């Protein structure tokens, strides 16, 4: 594990196994599961997550969760208490708002975690998979956003990467 600041860490691992209060799901707007981190979280947490997402779609976001927004659900069978679902921007489809929308994902996730009383949260690299956000650029936005938010919220943050190369890109871009 790499320590980036007194309350921010980065590591390679499986986000579905993190022993934190909340794990962040890089979701799609439907909230119904998908590939990558989204699919892994839904599989690991079991049907309780999908049921909670269906209820959110029924009551709060009938047209889907907007990009840059976040909502919390149960984590089902995972060690975490909550999953915070956020929809990152599809790079190239968000014009000049890409950085703003990505920063909003991190902000809204920490706000949701704080509202739930969480002191620990684990993030994947939001939007850097099939959504195509350049990893080094996304790393700078993520770290800058989280550092600013931790001035207002007492929380420990861990960035969890799927591969050593992704961790390396993140740590090099943010050092």
Buried (B, 14 or more C-beta within 10 A) or exposed (E): EBEBEEBBBBBBBEBBEBEBBBBBBBBBBBBBBBEBBBEBBBEBBBEBBBEBBEEBBEEEBEEBBEBBBBBBBBBBEBEBBBBBBBBBBBBEEBEEEBBEBBBBBBBBBBBBBBEBEBBBBBBBBBBBBEBBBBBEBBBBBBBBBBBEBBEEBEBBBBBBBBEEEBBBBBBEBBE
